[in-house]
Amino acid sequence: MDKVIINDVAPRDGLQNDPVALSPAERVALIDGLLDAGLPSVEVASFVSPKAVPKMAGAADVVEALDLDRADFHALVPNRKGYELACASGIRSVGVVLSGTETMNRENINMSLDRATSVCAEVLQQARADGLGARAYVSVAFECPFEGVVPDETIERLAAVMFDAGADEVIVADTIGAGNPLRAKALFGRMVAAFGATRLAAHLHDTRALALANAWQALECGIRRFDSSAGGVGGCPFAPGAAGNLATEDLVSLLHQAGMHTGIDLAALLNVVSDLGQRLGRSIGGRTVPWLRRNLAAA
C-alpha cells in the first residue's frame, strides 16, 4: 500500500489571513488536535513581522509550547532575521518562500526575484550548517496574480537553485489555485524527471475547485508528500484572488478511497475541523464533509 505524507498547514497558511485572530494557546490546541488525529507533519508558525502578518504574532510561544519530539514541525521564515528568531524558538525545520516572478516576490517579501533567490539560498545554507531541516517553497508555480502564467522552466530553474543551496525538499506551490490537471501533469512530471519524486511536495489551493484533480495528477507523477489545511482554511494575504487551501479531509478521503495509507483518523480529523470552525465563528470544511459524516455515523 502506498504511503502518503500530509503536512497540515492550517496553523500557519490557514490562519495567517483569516479575519479571526487565534491566540498562541488556541493555535497550540489546533496543532495538538491535528497530532491526535494522526497528522505526522505540521507547519506551525511563521516568523514574520507581526506588522506584516498580525495573525502570526506569538510564533515563538507556539513553538515553545510543543513537544518537538512528537511529530515533524516546520516554521516559515521570510529572511535571515526570521531564521534567527526561529532558531531561538527551538524549531528543528524551517522553510523559505521563493516566488516565481519579480512582482510576487516584491509583494510577498519586498525583495526582487534575484535578491529573494539569494536570501533564500543563504538561509537554506545556514539551516544545513546548523543541523536544521531545510525546505523551500517555490510559489505561484502555475500562475502569478500580477504577471500571469509562469513558465514551467522557471519553476524548475528556481527549484534547482534551492536544491543546490541545501534544500531537503522543494514544495511546488499553486499559491492562487490557478493550476489545472493538464498543467499539473506537465509540471509535476517535469519536476519529478529533474529531481526525483522523493524530494518534492505539492501545495495546492482550491480557488477553481481543481485542487483534488491536481493532487491526483501529482500522485500519478509519483509525488507522495502534500500540504493541505484542515477545513480548507487559508490563503496568501499578498496574493489577490487566493482562496482556501486544499482541505486535508478531502485529500485524506481521496487517498483512502484510492487504497493509499496516511495514518490519519478521519473521524478525529473532522472533530478538529469542527472545533476550528467554532473558534473562527463560522462553518468550515471540505466538500466531502457531509458525506464523510453520514458514512461515519452509519458505521
Secondary structure per residue as TSV (DSSP state, phi and psi in degrees):
chain	resnum	aa	ss	phi	psi
A	1	M	-	360.0	128.9
A	2	D	-	-65.2	137.7
A	3	K	B	-104.7	133.9
A	4	V	-	-120.8	131.0
A	5	I	E	-96.5	124.1
A	6	I	E	-110.8	128.5
A	7	N	E	-105.2	111.5
A	8	D	E	-83.2	127.6
A	9	V	-	-108.7	11.7
A	10	A	I	-56.2	-42.0
A	11	P	I	-65.1	-18.2
A	12	R	I	-114.2	-77.2
A	13	D	I	-62.5	-31.6
A	14	G	I	-68.7	-37.9
A	15	L	T	-102.5	-12.5
A	16	Q	T	-64.5	-24.3
A	17	N	T	-121.8	14.7
A	18	D	-	-75.9	147.9
A	19	P	S	-62.6	-25.4
A	20	V	S	-100.1	130.7
A	21	A	-	-93.3	123.5
A	22	L	-	-97.1	140.7
A	23	S	-	-69.1	161.9
A	24	P	H	-54.1	-39.9
A	25	A	H	-63.6	-39.4
A	26	E	H	-67.8	-36.6
A	27	R	H	-68.7	-35.6
A	28	V	H	-64.0	-41.4
A	29	A	H	-61.1	-39.6
A	30	L	H	-61.9	-46.6
A	31	I	H	-61.2	-44.9
A	32	D	H	-60.7	-39.3
A	33	G	H	-63.8	-41.0
A	34	L	H	-62.4	-41.1
A	35	L	H	-65.8	-40.5
A	36	D	H	-62.2	-29.0
A	37	A	T	-82.2	-4.2
A	38	G	T	103.0	6.4
A	39	L	-	-64.8	127.7
A	40	P	S	-86.8	-12.1
A	41	S	E	-151.3	135.5
A	42	V	E	-141.4	134.2
A	43	E	E	-88.9	113.5
A	44	V	E	-99.8	-21.2
A	45	A	E	-165.5	167.5
A	46	S	E	-130.2	124.5
A	47	F	-	-90.5	72.7
A	48	V	-	-120.5	159.7
A	49	S	-	-58.4	128.9
A	50	P	T	-60.1	-23.2
A	51	K	T	-68.6	-33.9
A	52	A	T	-81.5	-42.0
A	53	V	-	-134.5	83.1
A	54	P	G	-58.6	-30.2
A	55	K	G	-70.0	-12.8
A	56	M	G	-99.0	10.3
A	57	A	T	-60.1	144.0
A	58	G	T	83.4	23.4
A	59	A	H	-57.3	-42.4
A	60	A	H	-64.3	-36.3
A	61	D	H	-62.9	-38.6
A	62	V	H	-62.9	-51.0
A	63	V	H	-62.0	-43.6
A	64	E	H	-66.6	-19.7
A	65	A	T	-87.8	-6.2
A	66	L	S	-93.0	151.2
A	67	D	-	-85.4	100.6
A	68	L	T	-69.7	-9.4
A	69	D	T	-87.8	-5.8
A	70	R	S	-80.9	-28.4
A	71	A	S	-161.5	-178.4
A	72	D	E	-87.5	115.4
A	73	F	E	-111.0	140.6
A	74	H	E	-130.7	150.3
A	75	A	E	-131.3	145.3
A	76	L	E	-89.2	140.4
A	77	V	-	-132.1	129.5
A	78	P	S	-87.2	-16.8
A	79	N	S	-164.9	-174.4
A	80	R	H	-65.1	-38.9
A	81	K	H	-62.2	-44.4
A	82	G	H	-60.8	-38.3
A	83	Y	H	-62.2	-44.3
A	84	E	H	-63.3	-39.8
A	85	L	H	-65.1	-40.7
A	86	A	H	-63.2	-44.4
A	87	C	H	-58.7	-43.6
A	88	A	H	-63.2	-27.2
A	89	S	H	-74.6	-21.3
A	90	G	T	99.8	-1.1
A	91	I	-	-59.3	146.8
A	92	R	S	-105.1	-4.4
A	93	S	E	-146.1	131.0
A	94	V	E	-123.5	156.1
A	95	G	E	-131.2	143.7
A	96	V	E	-110.9	160.1
A	97	V	E	-122.6	119.4
A	98	L	E	-117.5	116.9
A	99	S	E	-83.8	154.2
A	100	G	S	-81.6	-1.7
A	101	T	S	-134.1	158.7
A	102	E	H	-59.7	-49.1
A	103	T	H	-67.4	-40.7
A	104	M	H	-65.6	-37.1
A	105	N	H	-63.2	-40.8
A	106	R	H	-66.4	-39.1
A	107	E	H	-71.6	-35.5
A	108	N	H	-84.1	-48.9
A	109	I	H	-129.5	11.7
A	110	N	S	58.9	42.7
A	111	M	-	-136.5	154.0
A	112	S	-	-69.2	166.4
A	113	L	H	-61.1	-44.0
A	114	D	H	-63.5	-43.9
A	115	R	H	-67.0	-42.8
A	116	A	H	-60.8	-41.8
A	117	T	H	-60.5	-44.4
A	118	S	H	-64.5	-45.7
A	119	V	H	-64.9	-43.5
A	120	C	H	-60.3	-43.5
A	121	A	H	-62.5	-42.8
A	122	E	H	-61.5	-42.7
A	123	V	H	-65.2	-43.1
A	124	L	H	-62.2	-42.8
A	125	Q	H	-62.0	-41.3
A	126	Q	H	-67.8	-39.5
A	127	A	H	-60.8	-44.7
A	128	R	H	-63.0	-41.2
A	129	A	H	-64.0	-31.9
A	130	D	T	-88.6	-0.2
A	131	G	T	81.1	18.7
A	132	L	-	-94.7	156.2
A	133	G	E	-66.1	144.9
A	134	A	E	-131.4	118.3
A	135	R	E	-125.4	150.8
A	136	A	E	-134.3	126.0
A	137	Y	E	-88.7	134.0
A	138	V	E	-110.2	105.0
A	139	S	E	-95.6	174.7
A	140	V	S	43.9	47.7
A	141	A	S	-67.5	-23.6
A	142	F	S	-106.2	-41.8
A	143	E	E	-155.7	141.3
A	144	C	E	-100.8	138.3
A	145	P	T	-67.7	-14.2
A	146	F	T	-106.6	-34.2
A	147	E	T	-115.2	-2.7
A	148	G	E	85.5	-153.7
A	149	V	E	-60.3	134.7
A	150	V	-	-103.4	125.4
A	151	P	-	-62.7	142.6
A	152	D	H	-57.9	-36.4
A	153	E	H	-65.6	-28.1
A	154	T	H	-66.3	-43.8
A	155	I	H	-66.0	-40.8
A	156	E	H	-62.9	-42.7
A	157	R	H	-63.4	-44.9
A	158	L	H	-67.6	-37.3
A	159	A	H	-62.5	-40.3
A	160	A	H	-61.1	-40.8
A	161	V	H	-63.0	-41.6
A	162	M	H	-66.4	-41.4
A	163	F	H	-64.2	-42.0
A	164	D	H	-62.8	-29.1
A	165	A	T	-80.7	-9.4
A	166	G	T	117.8	8.7
A	167	A	-	-62.2	132.0
A	168	D	S	-73.8	-31.6
A	169	E	E	-149.4	140.8
A	170	V	E	-114.1	129.1
A	171	I	E	-103.7	117.4
A	172	V	E	-81.9	114.9
A	173	A	E	-113.4	119.8
A	174	D	E	-88.8	77.6
A	175	T	T	-59.2	-35.7
A	176	I	T	-110.6	10.8
A	177	G	S	65.6	41.1
A	178	A	-	-99.0	-3.6
A	179	G	-	-72.5	159.9
A	180	N	-	-135.4	164.2
A	181	P	H	-57.5	-35.9
A	182	L	H	-65.8	-47.2
A	183	R	H	-69.4	-36.8
A	184	A	H	-61.4	-43.6
A	185	K	H	-60.8	-43.3
A	186	A	H	-67.6	-46.1
A	187	L	H	-69.4	-49.2
A	188	F	H	-67.4	-34.6
A	189	G	H	-62.2	-42.3
A	190	R	H	-64.5	-44.0
A	191	M	H	-66.8	-41.1
A	192	V	H	-64.6	-40.4
A	193	A	H	-62.6	-35.0
A	194	A	H	-81.3	-37.4
A	195	F	H	-124.7	-12.1
A	196	G	-	88.6	142.4
A	197	A	G	-67.7	-30.9
A	198	T	G	-70.5	-15.8
A	199	R	G	-102.2	8.4
A	200	L	E	-121.2	153.6
A	201	A	E	-141.0	165.3
A	202	A	E	-120.8	137.9
A	203	H	E	-126.9	111.1
A	204	L	E	-122.2	141.4
A	205	H	B	-111.2	156.5
A	206	D	-	-110.2	30.5
A	207	T	T	-54.2	-40.8
A	208	R	T	-108.0	19.7
A	209	A	S	61.2	31.6
A	210	L	-	-120.3	7.9
A	211	A	H	-61.2	-43.3
A	212	L	H	-65.8	-40.2
A	213	A	H	-63.2	-40.2
A	214	N	H	-69.2	-36.1
A	215	A	H	-62.1	-39.8
A	216	W	H	-64.2	-39.9
A	217	Q	H	-63.9	-40.4
A	218	A	H	-61.9	-41.8
A	219	L	H	-59.9	-44.4
A	220	E	H	-62.5	-28.5
A	221	C	T	-82.6	-6.2
A	222	G	T	109.3	-3.4
A	223	I	-	-66.3	132.7
A	224	R	-	-129.6	16.4
A	225	R	E	-132.1	128.0
A	226	F	E	-136.2	144.9
A	227	D	E	-90.3	146.0
A	228	S	E	-159.0	171.3
A	229	S	B	-131.0	125.2
A	230	A	G	-54.5	128.7
A	231	G	G	79.7	-4.6
A	232	G	G	73.4	15.8
A	233	V	-	-75.5	152.9
A	234	G	-	127.8	173.8
A	235	G	-	155.1	143.3
A	236	C	-	-73.4	125.7
A	237	P	T	-69.3	-13.2
A	238	F	T	-107.8	8.8
A	239	A	S	-121.7	98.8
A	240	P	T	-55.3	133.3
A	241	G	T	89.7	-4.3
A	242	A	-	-71.5	127.4
A	243	A	-	-105.9	-164.6
A	244	G	-	-65.6	161.1
A	245	N	B	-72.6	164.4
A	246	L	-	-56.6	126.4
A	247	A	B	-71.6	131.2
A	248	T	H	-57.0	-41.9
A	249	E	H	-64.9	-34.8
A	250	D	H	-67.4	-43.6
A	251	L	H	-65.0	-44.3
A	252	V	H	-62.8	-41.8
A	253	S	H	-59.8	-46.0
A	254	L	H	-58.2	-48.7
A	255	L	H	-63.9	-43.6
A	256	H	H	-65.4	-40.9
A	257	Q	H	-65.4	-26.5
A	258	A	T	-88.5	5.6
A	259	G	T	82.0	18.3
A	260	M	-	-97.6	157.5
A	261	H	B	-106.5	132.3
A	262	T	-	-122.8	-21.2
A	263	G	-	77.7	8.9
A	264	I	-	-101.7	134.4
A	265	D	-	-89.8	110.1
A	266	L	H	-64.2	-38.2
A	267	A	H	-62.1	-44.5
A	268	A	H	-66.1	-37.6
A	269	L	H	-63.9	-40.6
A	270	L	H	-63.7	-33.0
A	271	N	H	-65.0	-38.3
A	272	V	H	-62.9	-43.0
A	273	V	H	-61.8	-43.7
A	274	S	H	-62.0	-44.2
A	275	D	H	-63.6	-42.2
A	276	L	H	-64.2	-40.8
A	277	G	H	-60.1	-40.0
A	278	Q	H	-63.9	-40.6
A	279	R	H	-66.3	-33.9
A	280	L	H	-86.3	-10.4
A	281	G	T	77.3	25.7
A	282	R	S	-158.2	164.0
A	283	S	-	-78.2	130.0
A	284	I	-	-129.3	171.4
A	285	G	-	138.3	152.7
A	286	G	-	-71.9	174.9
A	287	R	T	-70.6	-18.3
A	288	T	T	-86.1	-7.4
A	289	V	H	-57.2	-48.6
A	290	P	H	-58.0	-43.3
A	291	W	H	-65.4	-42.9
A	292	L	H	-62.1	-42.7
A	293	R	H	-64.3	-40.4
A	294	R	H	-62.9	-44.4
A	295	N	H	-69.7	-37.6
A	296	L	H	-68.4	-36.1
A	297	A	H	-68.3	-31.3
A	298	A	H	-83.3	-14.4
A	299	A	-	-73.4	360.0
